[in-house]
Amino acid sequence: MSSFVVRSVRADEWRAAKKLRLAALQDPIAHLAFLETYEEVVGRPDSFWQERVQRGAEGATGAQQIIAEGPDGEWVGGLVVLVEDAGTADWAGFPVERRQGHIVGVFMLPEHRGCGLTDVLFDAALEWAWEAAGAERVRLIVHPDNVRAQRFYRRVGFVPSGVSVPVGGGADGSGAEMELEFVLERESHL
């Protein structure tokens, strides 16, 4: 694993970001994990991908896309941390009570799952959220049928907040919000 690099994307890397996202949307559980489908985005113009990557590129303040890059330069996984400011509404229309990070788009190529690389991605995401973005908490939404993701999120410290968010699909069409609060002793672990 030491041969992998975990870093923020650069704005000119939209082609690699597009390739990774399309791979994620073809995963067998993509319908549980993502709010868009492969069919919805595969034909979008280059400008769509360029703008998307620009919003989360290195140096951006409202979001950060973080990837794991293999020794051959291939992107094997990634995620995005969105910043949600207090006094605004989130994508589902819920009020945001304090500055928070919102992790979305978590994906790791199947052949790289279980080796600890996703942990490293999450460490980088949390460090960015706490330090660069000044988040007081970080949250994510997980579909109730996405058991693999729930297990991982619990293992890295996320706990259910008790909030349900509409996400579509599944039996009741809602996802469970999980959160991680910023506490001072966490600073020494990053």
N, C-alpha and C positions, 0 to 999 in steps of 0.2 A: 504494500500500500504506500510505501514511502516514495514510490515513483510517480504518484498522482499529485497533481497540483489542484488545490481548491482556491478559487479566486472569483472576483467579480468580472462580469463580461465587459468587453469594450464595445463601443457603439458600432464599430465596423464589422462585428462578428455576427451579423444577423443571419447569414447563411447557416452557420453552425447552430445557432439558436433555433432556427426554423427546423432543421433536421432533427434535433433532439425533441422538440415539441411534437412533431409529426410522429416520431417513434413512440412518445408517451401516449398519444391519442390512439395508437393502434394496440396498446396493451389490453389484454383481456378484461381488466377491471376499469378501463378508462371511463366507462359510463358511470362508475361510482366515484371517481376521483376528480373529474374535471367538468367544468361547466360548458365546454364546447366539444364538438365532435371533429373527427378527422375530416369528414365530408364537408363540414362548415368552413374549415380553414385551408384545406389543401390548395384550393384554387385562388386564394387571395393574392393580390399583387405584391411585388417586392416592397413597395412603399409601406404596406401594412406591417411587414416584418421589421423593416428598418425603424419605423416609429415605435413599435413595441419594444425593441431592444434598446433604443435610445432612452426611453423612460426609465429603464432599470440598469443602465450602464454605469460603469465605474465613475464615481464623482457625482452621480445623481443624488438628490436628497429625498425624493418622494418614494423611491423604491430602489431595490437592489436585486439584480439577478446574479445568483452565485452558482457556479458550475464546478464539477469535478472533471478534470482533464487528464487523460491517460498519457503515458510516455510517448505515444505515437501522435499526440495532438487531438485524438478523438475525445469528444465530450461524452462521458458515460452517465452523467446524472446532473441534476440541478434542481433549483427551487427559486422562488421569488419572495422577497419580503416587501410588502406594501406598508407605507406609513399612513395611519389614520389619525387625524388630529381631533382633539377634544372639541366638542361643539359642532361637529359635522355629522353626517349620516354615512353609514357604510354602504356597500354595494346592494345590500338587501333592504335598505331603508331604515335600519336600526340606528338609534343615536349612539354616537361614540362619546363616552364619558371622560376618557383621559387618553393622552397620546399613547398609541399602541402600534406594535408591528403586527402584521397579518401575513402569515406564511401561506403561500399558495403554490400550485404547480409542482409539487414534490414528485420527482421521478428519478429512478435509477434503472439503467438497463438490467435486465434479469440476470445476466452473467456476472454482474458486479454486486448483486444484493447479498447481504449477510456477511460482508467482509469488514464492516466498520466504516465504510466510506460515507454512508448516509449520516452517521454520527458526526463525522468531520464537517459535512455540509451544514448540519444543524448548528454545530459549534460556531461556524463562521457566520451563519445567519443571525444567531442570537447575539454574538459579539457586535455585529453591525447594528442590530436593532437597539441594543442597550447603549452602546458608546456613540456611534455616529448619528443615530436617529433620535436618541434620548427617549426611547419608549419606556413606559412604566410597566407594561405587560406585553406579552406576545401571545397571539391567539392563532388558531387555525380551525377549520371546519372539517369534520370527517363524517362520511356517510356511515350510518349504522351497520351496513352490510360489508364495509371495508375493514374486516377484522385484522388483516395484516398491518394496515396503517395504524389502527388503534393501538395494537400491541407496541409498535415502535414508538409512537408518540408518548404513551405512558412510560415506557422504559427511559426515555430521555427527559422525563419530568413533567410532562403536560398532564393536567387533570381536567375532568369535565367541569364546566362552569355552570351547567344547568340550563343553558340557553339552547333552544332549538332554532335552526335557521333553514328556510326553504331552499332546497338544492335540486329538487326534481328526482325522478327515478325512485327505485326502491319501493317498499311497501307503503310508507307514509309520506314520501317526498321531502323529508327533512333530514338535516345533518346535525350532529352534536358539536357545539363549540367546545374546544379544549383550550386551556390557557396555562401560561407560565408567568408568574408574577416576578417582578424585579425585586430582589432583596440584596442587601449589602454584602452578605457573605458569598453570594454568587459572584461578585466581582473578583474575588480571589481565585476562582476556578476558571476564569476565562483567560 
